[in-house]
Every structure is written in structure tokens, then in C-alpha cells.
């Protein structure tokens, strides 16, 4: 793994493929890391420059100085790419919170996005796992985030996958390592409280973000796992309504991360869309 200094913050990234090939940028979900995209690097880097990023304040990256919000995360990713020298339009892929950040990046600078792939993305409904809702309870959220250890981390990981075999010791250890980072709890709580509360994901930011993308006809793929326990699969219908031109797919018997549970099928769905756009 590699690190960059981005506006005074230490940002971690992973890069494979030809630096001159068209760029693909991969963004993870809340409280997660670039490891969630590890299986996709080898499925794209024969033809693309593949860059996965620990968004500011998540994974092993340091936070930005401002309170964490969707615009701050989106701007942080753009700044990371600028620091990498990647100023060409990119193929954006985002899982969960990373999907919402990807949409915010597109709204902020549509000239820099070639295609958009949303994977069980936040932004299309109120419903969200109770674990995230409880973070909004004063005092309880920070206490919950401090208790991610070898006893609790496996339970958290199990909510992400339909296939429990994917809850590996390596994933559990990485979750614990991330939770011990000094920026983890404050950044997690800042973005969680901005996006919603005890009643679920807030409507205001979702409506505003989707309205800013209305009429956009960028090549778009939306996928979901049928058994998602974090963001329920019926959100896919709302996503289709918001992006009527997009292609979509529901992975049967799959959880919150199809890019991990269905790596070959995921890549097989997305690569034709990327290839359809001239370099």
C-alpha cells in the first residue's frame, strides 16, 4: 500500500495496472477501507489504471480538518487524484457510502466522470440497519464504536455478507485495526449524523443530491445484493427511478458487497459498460 500527503492529511491508496490506461476509481463504505475492493483490482487492471482509496478519515487514512460531510469526502477524493496526477475523467465505482460520495463527485464536476457504478449505494431510501441508527443516540454512538474488538468485530462483519465464510480472520483483524485509528470514531459519527439519525437516512440530502443529477445521462450501472442487511434491496427500485437510463442488476442470495461475494459476476457486468466508452 502507498500513502500520499493530500492537503496535509496522510491518505492511503492502492494502485495497479498501466498508469497510462483509462482510470478506474473504487470507493468503500462507511467505516470501511480499500480492502473491500481488493478482489476487483485483478479483474480490471489488464486494461485500466485501477485506484482504490481509503477516503479521508476511514481505513488507514487521516481525516481532513473540516467536519466530515459528503462534499468534504468527495473533495478529498478529487484532491487525492489530483495529487496522484490523475486529472483525466475517471470510471467511478462506489459501494454504500462510497456510492453517495461518487454521486456527489459527479454533481460537483461532471466533466471528470466517464461512467458511474453504484453498488448497494446509500442515497435511495430511508431504511438502514438499526446499528447505524443507534449511533445517533447521544453518547451511545461513541461507546459502540469503541467496542469493536475480537468479540464484536465478527458480528459486524457477518451483517455484510450472505456467505459467512467471507468473515475471515483477515477481515476481522482489519476491522479492529481500523477501529483503533484515532480518526475512526469522530469521522464515523460526523458523517453518520449528517446523513441521518434514529429515524433512518435523512430525506433532505438525498433529495438534493438526486435533484442535482436529474437529467444526467452518463453511462451508469446500479447493482444490489438481494439479501443486503444494511441497505435493503428494495432501494434498487428507487435507484432505477432516479437513473432511468441506467442498467441494473440484482444479485440473488448476496449481501451488502457484491464486489466481494460475486467478484467475477460483478466484473462481468461492469466491464462492458466501461469498454463501451471511447478511451
N, C-alpha and C positions, 0 to 999 in steps of 0.2 A: 504494500500500500504506500501511497505517497501523500504528502502534505503540501499545502500552499499557504502563503500569507495573503489573506484577502481582506484588505482594509483593516489590518491589524489583528484579524482573527485567524486562527490556525484551522484550516479546512482540509478534511481528508477526502481523497478521491481515488478511484481505481480506473485505469485506462488500458484498453487492449485494442489491437487492430492497427491498421495503417493510419498514421496521423493525417495523411492527405485524403483519405476516404471520407465519404459523407458522414457527418457526426450523428450519433445516437446518444441521447442523454436519459439516464434512468434515475428516477426519484422514488424514495421509500415513503413509508407511512409514519404516523406519529409514534415517537419513542423508539423508532427502528433504526436501521442502518443500511449501508450499501450492500451488506451481505445478502439482503433479501433479493438482490438481482444477480447474484454470483453465477447462477446456472444459465443465465441468458447471454453472458459475455461470449462464450464459445459458440453460441448459436447465431451470432450476428457479426462477429469480428473478422470473418473471412472477407466481408465486403464493406464493413463500416468501421469508423473510429468509434468505439463504444466507451462511454464515460459514465460511471456511476459515482454519485456524490453523497457523502454524509451532509445533509442540509445543516445550516448553522444551528448549533445548539443540540443537535442529535448525533447519534452514533458516537464517534470519537472526535467530532468537530467542536470547536468553540463557538459560542454564541456571537451574534452581532450585539453592539452596545445598546441598540434600541430595544424596547419591549417587543417580543416576538409576535408577529402577525403574518397573515398571508402575503401582504405586499413586501414585508421585510424578508421573508423566506424566498419569495420569487426574485427580489432584487439581489439577494445573496447568491442565488444560483447563477443569475446572469453575470454577477461580478466574478464569480469563480470561473466561469467560462471565459470571460474577458482576460482574467489573469493567466489562464491556460493558453491564451492566444487563439481561442476558438470563437471567431466572430461571424462565421457563416451561419445560415439558417440550419436549425437542428431538427431531428426527429425526436420529439418529446414523448416519454413514456412515464406515467406516474401511477403508483399504487396507493389507494386510500388517501391520506392527506397529501401524498405526492401528486395525486390526480388533481386535487384542488389547487395546489401550487402550480402545476402545469397549466391549468386554465387561467390562473392569474398571470402567469408569464406570457401566455398568448394574448390576453387582453391588454397587457402593458406594452407589448412590442410584437404585433402580428407578423412583421416583416422578418423576424428572426426564427419563425417556426415553420417547418416544412410539413410535418404530419403530427397528429396528436393521438396517443393511445392511452385510454383511461382504463385502469384495472381496479375493479371494485372501488371506485372513486368516491371520496366524500363530495358532497355538494348537491345531492339529488333527493334528499329526503330527511325527515325529522328523526326517524328511528336510528338508534345507535345502541351498542351494548351498554348494559347497566354499569359496567365497570367504569366507562368513561363518564357517564352521568354523575356517578358518585364523587368524581374529582371536583365537582362544583360545590360540594358541601364544605363550608368554611372549616379549615383545619384538617378535615378528613383526607382531602386530596394529597397533601404533602405527606401525611402519615402513611397512606397507601403506597406512594411511590418510594418511600424509604424502606419498605418491607419487601422489596424484590430481592430474594435470596434463593438458595438452593432448594428451599421448601416451596416457595410461592412461584418462582420463575417457570417451572414446568407446567403449572396450572395455567399461567398466562399464555404460554406457547401453545398449549392444547386447544385454546379457543380459536387459534388461527388456521388450523389445518383439520380437514376431514380425516386425513390419513395420519394417525397418531405416531406412526413410525418416523415421521418427519420431525418429531420433537426429540432431536438428537442431543447428546451431551454437549456437542459443539455449539448448538444454537442456544442451549440453556446457559452455558458459560458466557457466551457473547452477550446475552440479555443481562446477566449480572454485571458484567464489565461495563456495559453502557449505563446501567442504573447507578453505578458508583461514580460516574463523571460529575464534576461539580455543577455543570450547567444543566444536567438532565432534568431534575425536578422543577426548577423555576421555569425553564423553557417549556416543558410539557404543560405546566399549569397555565402559563400565559396563553399559549395557543389554544388549549382546550377551553379556557374561559372565553376567549374571543369567539370561538366557533359555536359555542352552545353552553348548556347548563344542565341542571337536573331534569328539565323537561325534554331534553334532546338537542339535536342540532338546530341552531337558530335559523329562522327563515330569512332574516334581513340580508345577511351577507350572501346567502345562496341566491336569492332573487336578484341582487345587484350584480353579482358575478355573471350569472347566466344571461341577464339582460345585456351586459356589455359584450357578450359573444353572439347575440342574436344576429342572424343573417350570415354568420361566418360559414364558409363552405370549404374550409380546409379539410383535406383527407383525414378522416377520423375513424378510429376503431374503439369500440366500447365492449369490454368483456366483464363477466361476473362469474363468481362461483356460486352454484345453486345452494350450497349449504353454508353460506357465509354467516358467522355468528356475530360479526362486528357491525357490518352494514348490510341489512337484509337484501336478498336478491331481487325483491320486487322494485328496488330502486332503479333497476335496469330500464323499466318501462318509462320512468321519468327522464332518465338519461336519453333514451331514444327520442322522446318528445322534444327535448331541448336541442338535440342534434339530429334532426330528421334526415339529414343526408348521410349520416354515419353508418358504417357497417357494425354489426354487433353479434355477440355470441354468448350463450350461457353454458358454462362447463358443468356437466352433471356431477353430482357427488363430490363437489370440490368446495374448499373453504375460501378464506379471505385472500389467498395468494396463489392464483392460478399459475403465475410465472414460476412458482416452486413446485406445486403439485402436478401441473400439466406442462412441463417445460417444453417438450417437443411440439405438442399441440399448440401451445401459445405462440411459439416462434413461427410455426407453420401458418398460423392465421395472420400474423402481423407482417411477415416479410414480403408477401405480395403487394401489400399497400405501400411499403417503403420503396419497393422496386418500381412501382408504377410512376413514381415521381422522378423526373429527369434530374440527374446529379447537377 
